[in-house]
Amino acid sequence: MITVVNKTKIIATIGPSCDNSATLQSMVDAGVNAFRLNMSHGDKTSKQKMYHLIKSLQSKNGQRPCIITDLAGPKIRITDVLDDFVLEAGQTVTITNEKEADNEHICVTNQIGFTNISEGARILINDGRIQLKIVKAISPYSLKCQTEIGGKVKPKRGVNFPGITLDLPILTEQDKSDLTMALEEGADWIALSFVRSAEDLNEVTNVMNELNIHLPVMAKIEKWEALNNIDAITESFDAVMVARGDLGVEIPAEQVPIAQKNIIKVAGSLGKPVIIATQMLESMMDNQTPTRAEVSDIANSIFDGVDALLVTGETAIGEYPLDVVQTLKRVIIETEQSNLSGRKSLPEHVTKTADAISHAVCEIAIDLDIKVIMTMTHSGSTARMISRYRPQAKILALTPFKLIARQLQIVWGVMAIKVEKYDNVDVVPNLCKSVLEDMQLIESSERFVITGGVPMGVTGTTNYLSVQVI
């Protein structure tokens, strides 16, 4: 018997702490729905090994976990600085990529231009531990600054430019190579780093078009510009990830919770999956128990309506990767059982049939005390539309495609089942009954509701609703 327990999904990052089959399988058994592969680390051989490891795993439903390939993106770092270089408060220094490092210049990543500088803009080094105020632009590639918070400057430290519009590539050459590998090795989702506008998606689409392989792409929200364009970004991309690490450097820390809630709200209104990442259980990097604040953070993310929670260093390099997953699942289950998050109501001015049908399905499930909603989907669209309303009933997505089933593993409340291909609506009721009988999810004579699109196989045509009895 297969049961659906936690509706909020769990995504874990692979790293040295868990890069073996035994540990990864134990994490899957404990509740991991998807694994994130961080393309910032490793060479081609080690990255291919990670793909092969995940593809050897199996979840309780017989499928392998979902693979999310997280492209490194154009991360800006200190590339050259004098040894033992220390900035004192009040000291002037030039940030540049057109001169060599000396006692007045710090070099950053090449191919960066500074095109627009807002009033009060800052440069933050090493996650904001060192802060510089812009004095003036010397050229499009050099900024004269005054040190506000000093410290020792070391190579390879990250640099953030909140309030400064940067001219830099969407995809680096390494990103293009990693993206090609992801498409060839069987990734299920692509995560694009440092998204600033909806148009950034075009770069990824172009690479996919060249290989004629298309995967859904999630936008990582970690730049200040992305917050200004969040509606357009969310509408264009297939999902969004709130990457609170870099975002918490780009904007004041006290603004991050507000931004997070707004992003979740926007994603929910558009029926797009939303993931919260970074420092979910940071203390468990070297402790087996979480802090109360971390537990509250996780619970509040669930109350707000997040689809999935992503742990990063906790499982990649932490001492207790399995404990992290087990803790996350316990908090999710306890929070969901409280029923404090409530239902999402139908938005005003609904104009799409799919929206109205999806909401009606959830209302019928409540009125008739139905325990299972069956969605027939070729693209995953119907399942996502049902999920957005957060029904109490279980959501089973029946699809003839393994790829779609895996992609749905990060969507709230959805359990995707691979079934044989179906061509017309007449076979759907018996197909659903067969699945329910195999899974033993409801008793004999109980009702369930089916939804999908007619004609079959056409994306976004959710227009079918039927109440059946097992």
C-alpha positions in Angstrom: 0.0 0.0 0.0 1.3 3.4 -1.0 0.3 6.4 1.1 0.9 10.1 0.6 2.1 11.7 3.8 3.8 15.1 3.6 2.4 17.4 0.9 5.2 20.0 1.1 8.1 18.4 -0.8 11.8 18.0 0.2 14.7 18.8 -2.0 18.3 18.0 -0.8 21.6 19.1 -2.3 24.2 16.5 -3.1 27.8 17.0 -1.8 30.7 15.1 -0.2 28.6 14.3 2.9 26.1 12.1 0.9 27.6 11.3 -2.4 27.2 7.5 -2.2 24.3 5.2 -3.0 23.7 4.0 0.5 23.3 7.5 2.0 21.3 8.9 -0.9 18.9 5.9 -0.8 18.4 6.3 2.9 17.6 10.0 2.3 15.1 9.0 -0.4 13.5 6.5 2.0 13.3 9.3 4.6 11.4 11.6 2.3 13.6 13.3 -0.2 11.6 14.0 -3.4 14.3 15.6 -5.5 18.1 16.2 -5.5 19.8 19.4 -6.4 23.1 19.2 -8.3 25.1 22.3 -7.7 27.1 23.0 -10.9 29.4 25.5 -9.0 31.5 22.6 -7.8 33.3 19.6 -9.4 34.6 18.7 -12.9 32.7 16.9 -15.7 33.5 13.5 -14.4 32.3 14.1 -10.8 29.1 15.8 -12.1 28.4 12.8 -14.4 28.9 10.5 -11.4 26.2 12.4 -9.5 23.7 12.0 -12.3 24.4 8.3 -12.4 24.0 7.9 -8.7 20.6 9.6 -8.6 19.4 7.6 -11.6 20.3 4.4 -9.6 17.9 5.3 -6.7 14.3 4.4 -6.4 11.5 6.0 -4.4 8.6 4.1 -2.8 6.4 4.7 -5.8 8.9 2.9 -8.0 10.3 6.1 -9.7 13.7 7.6 -9.3 13.9 11.0 -7.5 13.7 14.2 -9.5 17.0 15.8 -10.6 17.4 19.6 -10.4 20.5 21.0 -12.2 21.4 24.3 -10.6 23.6 26.3 -13.0 26.3 28.3 -11.3 25.6 31.5 -13.3 27.9 34.5 -13.5 28.9 34.7 -9.8 31.1 37.7 -9.3 34.2 37.2 -7.2 37.5 38.8 -6.2 39.9 37.6 -8.8 43.1 39.4 -7.7 44.1 41.3 -4.6 47.4 42.0 -2.9 48.4 39.5 -0.2 47.2 40.4 3.3 45.2 43.3 1.9 43.2 45.0 4.6 40.6 47.7 4.1 40.2 50.3 6.9 37.0 52.3 7.4 37.3 55.5 5.4 39.9 54.1 3.0 39.3 54.7 -0.7 39.7 51.8 -3.2 38.8 51.1 -6.8 36.8 48.0 -7.8 37.8 47.1 -11.3 38.3 44.5 -14.0 40.5 46.6 -16.3 43.6 47.1 -14.1 46.0 44.9 -12.1 45.7 44.7 -8.4 47.7 47.0 -6.2 47.3 48.9 -3.0 44.5 51.0 -4.5 42.8 48.4 -6.8 40.8 45.2 -6.2 40.1 43.1 -9.3 36.8 41.4 -9.9 35.5 38.9 -12.5 36.0 39.9 -16.1 33.2 40.8 -18.6 31.3 42.9 -16.1 30.2 46.4 -16.9 28.6 48.9 -14.5 25.8 50.5 -16.5 23.6 52.3 -13.9 24.3 53.3 -10.3 21.4 54.1 -8.0 21.7 56.7 -5.2 23.1 55.0 -2.1 24.4 51.9 -4.0 26.9 49.7 -2.2 29.4 47.0 -3.0 29.4 44.1 -0.5 32.3 41.7 -0.3 32.2 38.3 1.4 28.4 38.2 2.1 28.4 41.8 3.3 31.2 41.5 5.9 33.0 44.3 4.0 30.9 47.2 2.7 31.9 49.9 0.3 30.1 53.1 -0.7 30.3 54.2 -4.3 32.1 57.6 -4.7 32.0 57.8 -8.5 32.2 55.7 -11.7 35.7 56.1 -13.2 34.7 54.1 -16.3 32.1 51.4 -17.2 34.5 48.9 -15.7 35.9 50.7 -12.6 34.2 52.2 -9.5 35.9 54.4 -7.0 34.6 53.5 -3.5 35.0 54.5 0.1 35.2 51.8 2.8 32.3 51.8 5.3 33.0 48.5 7.0 36.5 47.2 6.6 38.3 43.9 6.8 40.7 41.6 5.2 40.1 41.0 1.4 40.8 37.6 0.1 40.7 36.1 -3.5 37.6 34.2 -4.6 35.3 35.9 -2.1 31.9 36.8 -3.6 31.0 40.4 -4.4 27.4 41.8 -4.6 26.3 45.1 -6.2 22.9 46.0 -4.8 21.7 49.2 -6.5 24.1 48.8 -9.4 22.9 47.5 -12.8 25.4 45.1 -14.2 26.2 44.3 -17.8 27.1 40.6 -17.6 26.2 37.4 -19.5 23.2 35.3 -18.4 25.0 32.1 -19.1 28.8 31.6 -18.8 30.6 29.1 -21.1 30.7 26.8 -18.1 26.9 27.2 -17.7 26.4 26.2 -21.4 28.5 23.1 -20.9 26.7 22.2 -17.7 23.3 22.8 -19.3 24.2 20.6 -22.3 25.3 17.8 -19.9 22.1 18.2 -17.9 20.0 17.7 -21.0 22.0 14.7 -22.1 22.2 13.1 -18.7 18.5 13.2 -17.9 17.9 16.2 -15.6 14.3 17.0 -14.9 14.5 20.7 -14.0 17.0 23.5 -14.7 17.6 26.2 -12.1 18.9 29.5 -13.6 21.0 31.6 -11.2 21.0 35.4 -10.8 17.8 35.9 -12.8 17.1 39.6 -13.3 14.4 39.8 -15.9 11.9 37.5 -17.7 14.0 37.8 -20.9 16.9 35.9 -19.1 15.0 32.7 -19.9 15.7 33.1 -23.7 19.4 32.2 -23.2 18.5 28.8 -21.8 15.7 28.2 -24.3 18.2 28.8 -27.2 20.6 26.1 -25.9 17.6 23.7 -25.5 16.4 24.4 -29.0 19.9 23.5 -30.4 19.6 20.1 -28.8 15.9 19.8 -29.3 15.5 18.8 -25.7 13.2 21.0 -23.5 13.0 21.0 -19.7 11.1 23.3 -17.3 13.3 26.1 -15.9 13.0 27.7 -12.5 14.2 31.2 -11.8 16.4 31.7 -8.7 15.4 34.9 -7.1 18.6 36.3 -5.5 19.2 39.7 -7.2 17.6 43.0 -6.2 16.5 43.6 -9.8 14.5 40.4 -9.8 12.2 41.7 -7.0 11.3 44.6 -9.2 10.4 42.2 -12.1 8.9 39.4 -10.0 5.5 39.2 -11.8 7.0 39.0 -15.3 9.7 36.5 -14.2 7.2 34.2 -12.5 4.9 34.3 -15.4 7.7 33.5 -17.9 9.5 30.8 -15.9 8.0 27.4 -14.9 8.8 27.8 -11.2 10.7 30.1 -8.8 13.2 29.5 -6.1 13.7 32.0 -3.3 17.5 31.8 -2.8 17.8 33.6 0.5 21.5 33.5 0.7 22.5 35.9 -2.0 19.1 37.7 -1.7 19.8 38.4 1.9 23.0 40.2 0.8 21.4 42.1 -2.1 18.7 43.5 0.2 18.6 44.2 4.0 18.0 41.0 6.0 14.8 42.4 7.5 13.3 42.7 4.1 13.8 39.1 3.1 10.8 37.7 4.9 8.5 40.2 3.2 10.1 39.5 -0.2 9.7 35.8 0.5 6.0 36.1 1.3 5.3 38.3 -1.8 7.1 35.8 -4.1 5.1 32.9 -2.7 1.9 34.9 -3.2 2.7 35.8 -6.8 3.7 32.2 -7.6 0.5 30.9 -6.1 -1.7 33.3 -8.0 -0.1 32.0 -11.3 -0.1 28.3 -10.3 3.7 28.1 -10.4 5.7 26.0 -8.0 7.7 28.0 -5.5 10.7 26.7 -3.5 12.4 28.2 -0.4 16.1 27.6 -0.1 19.1 28.5 2.1 19.7 28.2 5.9 16.5 26.1 6.5 18.4 24.0 9.1 21.8 25.7 9.1 22.6 24.8 12.8 22.3 21.1 11.8 25.5 21.4 9.8 27.2 20.2 13.0 24.3 19.5 15.4 21.7 16.8 15.3 18.9 19.0 16.5 17.6 22.2 15.0 17.0 25.6 16.7 13.5 26.6 17.5 13.8 29.6 15.2 14.7 27.2 12.3 11.6 25.1 13.0 9.4 28.2 13.1 11.0 29.4 9.8 10.1 26.1 8.1 6.6 26.1 9.5 5.9 29.6 8.5 7.1 28.9 4.9 4.6 26.0 4.8 1.8 28.2 6.2 2.6 30.8 3.5 2.1 28.1 0.8 5.5 27.0 -0.4 5.7 23.9 -2.6 9.0 22.6 -1.6 11.8 23.2 0.9 15.4 23.0 -0.2 18.4 22.3 2.0 21.8 23.1 0.7 25.0 22.8 2.8 23.1 20.9 5.5 23.1 17.8 3.3 26.0 18.6 0.9 28.7 19.2 3.5 27.0 18.9 6.9 27.7 16.1 9.4 24.1 14.8 9.6 22.5 14.7 6.1 20.0 12.0 7.0 19.0 13.6 10.3 18.4 16.9 8.4 15.9 15.1 6.1 14.2 13.3 8.9 13.9 16.6 10.9 12.5 18.4 7.9 9.9 15.8 7.3 8.8 15.7 11.0 8.3 19.5 10.9 6.4 19.4 7.6 4.0 16.7 8.8 3.3 18.3 12.2 2.7 21.7 10.5 0.4 20.3 7.8 -1.6 18.4 10.3 -2.5 21.7 12.1 -4.5 22.8 9.1 -3.7 26.4 9.9 -2.7 27.3 6.3 -6.2 27.1 5.1 -7.6 26.9 1.5 -6.9 29.2 -1.3 -10.0 30.8 -2.7 -10.8 31.4 -6.4 -9.2 34.6 -7.6 -11.4 37.4 -8.8 -12.2 37.9 -12.5 -11.5 34.3 -13.6 -11.4 34.1 -17.4 -9.8 30.7 -18.0 -11.9 27.5 -18.0 -8.9 25.6 -16.5 -8.9 27.8 -13.4 -12.6 27.5 -12.8 -12.6 23.7 -13.4 -9.6 23.2 -11.1 -11.2 25.2 -8.3 -14.6 23.4 -8.8 -12.8 20.1 -8.4 -11.4 21.2 -5.0 -14.8 22.5 -3.9 -16.6 19.3 -4.9 -14.0 17.3 -3.0 -14.9 19.3 0.1 -18.7 19.1 -0.4 -18.7 15.3 -1.0 -15.9 14.5 1.5 -13.8 13.0 -1.3 -10.4 11.8 -0.3 -8.7 11.5 -3.7 -8.5 13.8 -6.7 -7.3 12.2 -9.9 -5.7 14.4 -12.6 -5.1 13.1 -16.1 -2.1 15.0 -17.4 0.3 14.9 -20.3 2.2 18.1 -19.4 1.7 18.4 -15.6 -0.5 21.5 -16.1 -3.7 20.0 -14.6 -2.0 18.7 -11.5 -0.3 22.1 -10.9 -3.6 23.9 -11.3 -5.3 21.6 -8.7 -2.3 21.9 -6.4 -2.5 25.7 -6.3 -5.7 25.5 -4.3 -4.2 23.3 -1.6 -7.0 20.8 -1.3 -7.2 18.4 1.7 -7.8 15.5 -0.7 -4.8 13.6 -2.0 -3.8 14.6 -5.6 -2.9 11.7 -7.9 -1.5 12.7 -11.3 -1.7 10.0 -13.9 0.6 10.6 -16.8 2.0 8.3 -19.6 5.4 10.1 -19.4 8.1 9.3 -16.8 9.7 12.7 -17.3 6.4 14.5 -16.4 5.9 12.2 -13.4 9.4 13.2 -12.1 8.9 16.9 -12.7 5.8 16.8 -10.6 7.7 15.5 -7.6 8.4 19.1 -6.5 4.8 20.2 -6.7 2.8 20.5 -3.5 0.6 17.5 -2.7 1.0 15.8 -6.0 1.9 12.1 -6.3 2.6 11.3 -9.9 1.9 7.8 -11.3 3.3 6.6 -14.6 0.5 4.8 -16.5 0.0 3.3 -19.9 -0.8 5.8 -22.7 -4.5 6.6 -22.9 -6.1 8.2 -26.1 -9.6 9.0 -25.2 -11.7 10.0 -22.2 -13.8 6.9 -22.2 -11.0 4.7 -20.8 -10.2 7.2 -18.0 -12.7 6.1 -15.3 -11.6 2.5 -15.4 -7.9 3.4 -15.5 -8.4 5.6 -12.4 -10.3 2.8 -10.6 -7.5 0.3 -11.4 -4.9 2.6 -9.9 -6.9 3.3 -6.8 -7.5 -0.4 -6.2 -3.8 -1.1 -6.6 -2.9 1.6 -4.2 -5.7 0.9 -1.7 -6.2 4.6 -1.1 -10.0 4.5 -0.7 -12.6 2.0 0.4 -15.1 0.2 -1.8 -18.2 2.4 -2.6 -16.2 5.6 -1.9 -16.3 8.5 -4.4 -13.4 10.2 -6.1 -13.2 13.0 -8.7 -11.4 13.0 -12.0 -10.2 16.0 -14.0 -8.2 16.6 -17.1 -8.4 18.1 -20.6 -10.3 17.0 -23.7 -9.0 16.4 -26.3 -6.3 14.4 -24.5 -2.7 15.5 -24.8 -3.3 19.2 -25.4 -1.6 21.3 -22.8 -3.7 23.8 -20.8 -7.1 22.4 -21.8 -8.4 21.4 -18.4 -12.1 21.2 -19.1 -13.2 17.8 -17.9 -14.7 16.8 -14.5 -16.3 13.6 -13.4 -17.3 12.1 -10.0 -16.9 8.4 -9.9 -17.5 5.6 -7.4 -14.8 2.9 -6.7 
